[in-house]
Amino acid sequence: MTEDERAGVPSPAPVPGPPRTRLAKRLARPLWILARPVVRPLAWRTRTFLLEMIRQDLAELRAGQAQLAATQAQLAAGQERLEAALAALARQTSESGPLAEQIGGIAATLESALLTIAVPVCPAAKEPQPEPPREPAREPAREPD
């Protein structure tokens, strides 16, 4: 801001262009009035054609953005449920500490017992059978020359 503008003095009106510019505008105006009905529809169609792909891309981006927002909302709700379940599990674990250790011991005992039972029954546990001896590859008989 200049000093005059700060003091409340209005700025002077813009100075009109040189007389040649005004004359050129006056002469071009009737030509524009005649050309406008032809140029404007062409310009409109060109702009529509050039913007069509951009509009499609924008529509795809907006659909993807909406899908991401829905997924984010689902993840946030799932995270809240998971945090609530973890808090409840932590409370239960702190209340039944020795019981959890006993259950873990019982699970380990059952697992080892099941593995002991399953080993003889499992076909992979059997001793591998020796492969039968292979016959050496024979060369084809040569015909005398």
C-alpha distance (Angstrom), angle and dihedral (degrees) to the residues before:
residue distance angle dihedral
M1 . . .
T2 3.71 . .
E3 3.77 125.2 .
D4 3.79 91.8 -104.2
E5 3.81 92.3 54.2
R6 3.81 91.1 50.0
A7 3.78 90.8 49.7
G8 3.82 90.4 54.7
V9 3.79 96.7 -107.8
P10 3.82 108.7 145.0
S11 3.77 117.1 -121.7
P12 3.79 116.5 -109.6
A13 3.81 119.5 -99.2
P14 3.80 115.6 -93.1
V15 3.76 114.0 -89.0
P16 3.81 112.0 -114.3
G17 3.79 116.6 -115.7
P18 3.79 123.3 -99.6
P19 3.78 116.0 -67.3
R20 3.83 91.6 -105.8
T21 3.82 91.8 60.5
R22 3.78 91.9 50.4
L23 3.78 90.5 48.1
A24 3.82 92.1 49.8
K25 3.79 90.7 51.0
R26 3.79 91.6 49.3
L27 3.80 91.4 51.4
A28 3.82 94.5 44.2
R29 3.80 94.7 50.6
P30 3.85 96.7 74.4
L31 3.80 89.7 46.5
W32 3.79 90.7 51.8
I33 3.82 90.5 48.8
L34 3.81 88.7 55.5
A35 3.83 95.6 42.8
R36 3.81 97.9 41.8
P37 3.86 96.6 80.6
V38 3.82 88.6 56.0
V39 3.81 100.9 36.9
R40 3.81 99.4 45.0
P41 3.85 97.1 58.3
L42 3.79 90.5 45.1
A43 3.78 90.9 49.8
W44 3.82 90.2 47.5
R45 3.81 93.2 51.5
T46 3.80 92.5 45.5
R47 3.78 91.9 50.0
T48 3.82 91.8 47.2
F49 3.81 91.0 49.3
L50 3.80 93.4 48.9
L51 3.80 94.3 45.5
E52 3.83 97.0 46.4
M53 3.81 95.1 85.6
I54 3.78 90.9 45.8
R55 3.81 90.5 51.6
Q56 3.80 90.6 51.2
D57 3.80 91.0 49.6
L58 3.79 90.4 49.0
A59 3.80 90.9 50.6
E60 3.82 90.7 50.9
L61 3.79 91.3 47.2
R62 3.80 91.7 49.9
A63 3.80 91.2 49.2
G64 3.80 90.5 49.5
Q65 3.78 90.4 47.3
A66 3.80 91.1 51.8
Q67 3.81 90.2 48.9
L68 3.80 91.0 49.9
A69 3.81 90.8 49.4
A70 3.82 90.6 51.7
T71 3.80 91.2 48.0
Q72 3.79 90.9 48.3
A73 3.81 90.5 51.5
Q74 3.81 90.5 50.5
L75 3.79 91.6 48.5
A76 3.80 91.6 48.8
A77 3.81 91.0 51.0
G78 3.82 90.8 46.6
Q79 3.78 90.9 48.8
E80 3.81 90.8 52.2
R81 3.82 91.0 50.3
L82 3.80 90.5 47.1
E83 3.80 92.4 50.3
A84 3.81 90.3 49.4
A85 3.82 91.0 49.4
L86 3.81 91.6 47.9
A87 3.79 90.8 50.1
A88 3.81 90.8 50.4
L89 3.80 90.8 47.4
A90 3.79 91.0 49.3
R91 3.81 89.8 52.0
Q92 3.80 91.9 49.2
T93 3.81 92.2 46.7
S94 3.79 92.5 50.0
E95 3.81 90.5 49.3
S96 3.81 94.6 48.5
G97 3.80 104.6 32.6
P98 3.87 99.3 142.8
L99 3.79 91.1 41.6
A100 3.82 91.2 55.5
E101 3.81 90.1 51.9
Q102 3.81 90.7 51.2
I103 3.79 91.5 49.5
G104 3.81 89.9 50.5
G105 3.81 90.3 51.0
I106 3.79 92.0 48.9
A107 3.81 90.6 49.4
A108 3.82 91.3 51.6
T109 3.84 91.0 48.8
L110 3.81 91.9 49.6
E111 3.79 91.4 48.1
S112 3.79 93.4 51.9
A113 3.82 90.6 46.5
L114 3.79 92.0 51.4
L115 3.78 91.5 48.4
T116 3.81 90.1 50.6
I117 3.79 90.8 52.2
A118 3.81 94.5 43.5
V119 3.82 98.1 49.8
P120 3.85 98.3 73.9
V121 3.80 92.2 43.3
C122 3.77 96.0 49.2
P123 3.85 111.7 96.9
A124 3.78 91.2 -143.9
A125 3.80 89.5 62.0
K126 3.81 93.6 61.9
E127 3.76 118.3 102.4
P128 3.75 111.2 -92.8
Q129 3.79 115.4 -105.6
P130 3.79 114.5 -121.8
E131 3.77 112.1 -109.8
P132 3.78 116.7 -111.6
P133 3.79 112.8 -105.2
R134 3.75 113.4 -93.2
E135 3.72 123.0 -130.3
P136 3.78 114.5 -119.3
A137 3.75 113.9 -106.1
R138 3.79 112.2 -97.9
E139 3.74 123.0 -135.0
P140 3.78 115.2 -127.7
A141 3.74 113.9 -102.6
R142 3.76 115.1 -98.4
E143 3.72 121.1 -131.7
P144 3.76 116.5 -130.8
D145 3.77 115.6 -104.5
